[in-house]
Amino acid sequence: MTVNHASVLTKDYFIAYIKLIMNSREYTLIQAKVFAFDFFFKGDMDRYGISTWLQFEKAIKEIDKIMCEMEVRS
């Protein structure tokens, strides 16, 4: 995925990115978050600015919420 350093990446962008990591690598959400932090952010949450980092955090929370709701329904 190409990243433009001048714009804020959205929650939806990160939801798609994290789901891609989880599906392609068969990772848990926690593993995908660590992978994205290391690979995408290069271990620096300010790499693309605080607004992008906050969108990443919102995406993690939303995926976690959806996964919890799915477990309750099962």
Buried (B, 14 or more C-beta within 10 A) or exposed (E): EEEEEEEBBBBEBBBEBBBEBBEEEEBEBEEBBEBBBEEBBEEEBEBBBEEBBEBBBBBBEBBEEEEEEEEEEE
